[in-house]
Amino acid sequence: MKHIMITESAAATRRITSALHNRGFTKPAAYLLILLLSYYLGYLSAILKTPSYDPPYNHPTTATIVNPPPQTTDVDHYQFQTHCVDPIPPQLVRQTILNQIFNGSSPYNDFPQPHIKPLLRRKRIKGWGSTGLVFKKLIEKVKPKTIIEIGTFLGASAIHMAELTQQLGLQTQILCIDDFRGWPGLPSQFRDIKMLNGNIMLLYQFMQNVVQANATETVIFFPFSTGSALEKLCEWGVFADLIEVDAGHDFHSAWSDINRAYKLLRPGGVIFGHDYFTGADSRGVRRAVNMFARVKGLRVKVDGQHWVLDSL
């Protein structure tokens, strides 16, 4: 096709040159005139050309279409590790965590120590969307034996879930994953959470809240980054029936947490989280949730600020 176009163009040039020659133009003058005409037409084409515009893609608030399987290049984006080991029985989850993290004994023993007690409030619970109706709906639906919470802060939602499971007579173990470091500027925002030698007392205040709620047998914690904690749970076979994702709210943190957490979900379980509607929109949690739903062929259900992933 390209060869044909070049041939036709050359023929047209010869015809124009011949016509100009017949009118008294010499060949060099004819070629110069053609060159100037071509340049002028090219210039007009450039300034009159309308630039193309691709409208931004807005992720839907719900995913209702099963997308085709991802291409090979896409698969790498959600392969965070090889296969997890087989899940251990739910009744072994608590002791497994105690053995692996706390040398086999409860971290609540003899808490708080004398040097810590003056720095703590008797009860200091603060959360965001931590008592939404979605918790009650999902716990009643799933009746979980194990819950994993990713992002805990002061334990508001964990304590709320502990109360809900107790009301239903469930023997549920709640595992809270958080590095309990907060964020830069936390001490100025929460002045009653003290700092000792650069160590923010967030973990100790969380533990105090759990003790005050009489939930030490139900709520255990994993004081590490979400990525490292979820990978270890995968290696130890600690799976859950209900998983809440509410840690980092930027896209990359949420994407990583959701992918790793989903691998720890037992058959029939539910994964959900907070902050689906924020100012970040398609640059934060919502983008990660919608993208994951498309990859896995899931539907996003919205309950207030919470998202729930469900099968189609």
C-alpha positions in Angstrom: 0.0 0.0 0.0 2.8 2.4 1.0 4.7 1.6 -2.3 1.6 2.4 -4.4 1.1 5.7 -2.6 4.8 6.7 -3.3 4.4 5.7 -7.0 1.3 7.7 -7.4 2.9 10.7 -5.7 5.9 10.5 -8.1 3.6 10.3 -11.1 1.7 13.4 -9.9 4.9 15.3 -9.5 6.0 14.5 -13.1 2.6 15.6 -14.4 2.8 18.9 -12.6 6.4 19.4 -13.7 5.4 18.8 -17.3 2.5 21.2 -17.2 4.7 24.0 -15.7 7.4 23.3 -18.4 4.8 23.7 -21.1 3.9 27.1 -19.7 7.5 28.3 -20.0 8.9 27.3 -16.6 12.3 25.6 -16.7 12.6 22.3 -14.9 14.6 23.7 -11.9 12.1 26.5 -11.5 9.2 24.0 -11.7 10.8 21.8 -9.0 11.3 24.8 -6.7 7.7 25.9 -7.1 6.5 22.4 -6.3 8.8 22.3 -3.2 7.4 25.6 -1.9 3.8 24.5 -2.5 4.4 21.3 -0.6 5.9 23.1 2.3 3.0 25.6 2.5 0.4 22.8 2.4 2.2 20.9 5.1 2.3 24.0 7.3 -1.4 24.6 6.9 -2.1 21.0 7.8 -0.1 21.3 11.0 -1.7 24.4 12.3 -5.3 23.3 11.4 -5.0 19.8 12.8 -7.1 19.4 15.9 -5.3 17.5 18.7 -6.7 14.2 19.8 -8.2 13.9 23.3 -8.8 10.8 25.3 -11.4 11.4 28.0 -10.4 10.2 31.5 -11.6 6.8 32.5 -13.9 7.0 35.5 -14.1 3.8 37.5 -17.7 2.8 38.3 -18.8 2.7 41.9 -19.9 -0.8 41.4 -18.4 -3.5 39.2 -21.2 -5.6 37.6 -19.4 -7.0 34.5 -17.2 -10.1 34.5 -14.1 -9.0 32.6 -12.0 -11.3 30.5 -9.0 -12.9 32.2 -6.0 -10.6 32.6 -3.2 -10.8 30.0 0.1 -12.3 31.0 1.7 -8.9 31.6 -1.2 -8.0 34.0 -0.8 -11.2 36.1 2.5 -10.0 37.7 0.7 -7.1 39.4 -1.1 -9.4 41.8 1.4 -12.2 42.3 2.9 -11.2 45.6 4.1 -14.6 46.7 3.8 -18.3 45.9 1.1 -20.5 47.3 0.1 -20.3 51.0 0.4 -23.4 53.1 -2.8 -25.3 53.9 -5.0 -23.5 56.5 -4.7 -24.5 60.1 -7.9 -25.2 62.2 -9.4 -22.0 63.6 -8.9 -23.3 67.2 -5.2 -23.2 66.7 -5.0 -19.6 65.4 -4.5 -17.8 68.7 -1.9 -20.2 70.0 0.0 -20.1 66.7 0.3 -16.3 66.9 1.3 -16.5 70.6 4.0 -19.1 69.8 5.3 -17.3 66.7 5.3 -13.7 68.1 5.0 -13.7 71.9 7.1 -16.7 73.0 3.9 -18.7 73.8 2.4 -16.4 76.4 -0.3 -13.7 76.2 1.1 -10.1 75.8 -1.7 -8.9 78.1 -0.1 -10.7 81.1 0.9 -8.2 83.8 -0.2 -5.3 81.6 0.3 -2.4 82.0 3.8 -2.3 83.6 4.4 0.4 86.2 6.4 2.7 83.9 3.7 2.6 81.2 0.5 3.0 83.3 0.9 6.7 84.0 1.1 7.4 80.3 -2.3 5.8 79.4 -5.9 6.8 79.7 -8.3 4.4 81.2 -10.1 4.2 77.9 -9.3 6.1 74.7 -11.2 4.7 71.7 -11.2 6.6 68.4 -12.1 5.3 65.0 -13.6 6.2 61.7 -16.7 4.2 60.6 -15.8 1.7 63.2 -19.4 0.9 64.3 -21.1 0.9 61.0 -24.0 -1.4 60.4 -21.9 -3.4 57.8 -20.1 -5.1 60.7 -23.2 -6.5 62.2 -24.6 -7.6 58.7 -21.4 -9.4 57.8 -20.8 -11.1 61.1 -24.4 -12.4 61.2 -24.0 -13.6 57.6 -20.6 -15.2 57.9 -20.5 -16.2 61.6 -16.7 -16.1 61.5 -14.4 -18.2 63.6 -11.5 -16.0 62.6 -11.4 -12.3 61.7 -8.4 -10.5 60.4 -8.4 -6.7 60.7 -5.7 -4.9 58.6 -5.3 -1.4 60.2 -6.4 -1.1 63.8 -5.3 2.2 65.3 -6.9 2.3 68.8 -9.0 -0.8 68.3 -12.5 0.8 67.9 -13.7 -1.6 65.1 -11.9 -4.6 66.6 -13.6 -4.1 70.0 -17.0 -3.5 68.3 -16.6 -6.8 66.3 -15.6 -8.6 69.6 -18.8 -7.3 71.2 -20.9 -8.4 68.2 -19.5 -11.9 68.1 -20.0 -12.3 71.8 -23.6 -11.3 71.5 -24.1 -14.0 68.9 -22.4 -16.6 71.1 -19.6 -17.1 68.6 -16.1 -18.3 69.6 -14.3 -15.8 67.3 -10.6 -14.9 67.3 -9.9 -11.4 66.0 -6.4 -10.8 64.8 -5.4 -7.1 64.5 -2.5 -6.2 62.1 -1.0 -2.8 62.6 2.6 -1.5 63.2 1.0 0.9 65.8 3.3 3.7 64.7 0.6 6.0 63.4 1.9 8.7 61.1 4.1 11.8 61.3 2.2 14.5 63.2 0.1 12.1 65.2 1.3 13.4 68.6 0.2 16.9 67.8 -3.2 15.7 66.5 -3.8 13.3 69.5 -2.1 15.1 72.3 -3.4 12.6 74.9 -1.4 9.8 73.2 2.0 10.2 74.8 5.4 9.6 73.4 8.3 8.1 75.3 11.8 8.3 73.8 10.3 8.6 70.3 8.0 5.7 70.8 4.3 6.6 70.4 2.2 4.9 73.0 -0.4 3.8 70.4 0.1 0.1 70.9 -0.1 0.4 74.7 -3.3 2.5 74.5 -4.8 -0.1 72.1 -4.0 -2.8 74.6 -5.5 -0.8 77.4 -8.7 -0.4 75.4 -8.9 -4.1 74.8 -8.3 -4.8 78.5 -11.0 -2.3 79.5 -13.4 -4.0 77.1 -12.6 -7.4 78.6 -11.7 -8.7 75.2 -8.2 -10.0 75.8 -9.2 -13.6 75.0 -10.8 -12.5 71.7 -8.5 -9.8 70.3 -4.8 -10.6 69.7 -2.5 -8.3 67.7 0.3 -8.6 65.2 2.5 -5.4 65.6 4.2 -5.3 62.2 3.7 -3.8 58.8 0.7 -5.2 56.9 2.9 -6.6 54.1 5.2 -8.6 56.3 2.4 -9.7 58.6 0.2 -11.0 55.8 3.1 -12.9 54.2 3.8 -14.6 57.5 0.2 -15.6 58.1 0.3 -17.1 54.6 3.4 -19.1 55.5 1.8 -20.2 58.8 -1.6 -21.1 57.3 -3.6 -18.6 59.3 -6.7 -18.0 57.3 -9.9 -16.0 58.1 -13.6 -16.1 57.4 -13.9 -12.3 57.5 -11.2 -9.8 56.6 -11.4 -6.1 57.0 -8.9 -3.9 55.1 -8.5 -0.4 56.6 -4.8 0.5 56.7 -3.1 2.7 54.1 -5.5 4.7 52.0 -3.3 5.3 49.0 -3.7 3.1 45.9 -0.5 1.1 46.3 -1.0 0.3 50.0 -4.6 -0.7 49.5 -3.8 -2.7 46.3 -1.1 -4.6 48.1 -3.2 -5.2 51.3 -6.2 -6.5 49.3 -4.2 -8.8 47.1 -2.3 -10.4 50.1 -5.4 -10.5 52.3 -7.6 -12.2 49.7 -5.2 -15.2 49.6 -6.0 -15.7 53.3 -9.8 -15.8 52.9 -11.5 -19.1 53.6 -14.0 -20.4 51.1 -17.3 -18.6 51.6 -15.6 -15.8 53.5 -16.0 -12.1 52.9 -13.4 -9.3 52.5 -14.4 -5.7 53.0 -13.0 -2.3 54.0 -13.5 1.4 54.6 -12.9 4.6 52.7 -14.4 3.7 49.4 -15.5 7.2 48.9 -12.8 9.8 49.7 -11.2 12.8 48.0 -8.7 10.4 46.4 -11.4 8.6 44.4 -9.7 6.9 41.5 -6.3 7.5 42.9 -6.8 5.7 46.2 -8.8 2.9 47.8 -11.7 2.9 45.3 -9.3 2.4 42.4 -7.6 -0.5 44.1 -11.0 -2.2 45.0 -12.5 -1.7 41.5 -9.3 -3.0 39.8 -9.2 -6.0 42.0 -12.9 -6.8 41.4 -12.3 -6.7 37.7 -9.3 -8.9 37.9 -11.1 -11.5 40.0 -14.5 -11.2 38.5 -16.1 -9.9 41.6 -18.9 -7.4 42.4 -18.3 -4.4 44.6 -21.2 -3.7 47.1 -21.2 -0.4 48.8 -22.5 0.2 52.3 -22.0 3.8 53.3 -18.2 4.4 53.3 -17.5 0.6 53.3 -17.0 -1.6 50.3 -17.7 -5.4 50.2 -16.4 -7.8 47.6 -18.8 -10.5 46.7 -18.9 -13.1 43.9 -21.1 -12.5 40.9 
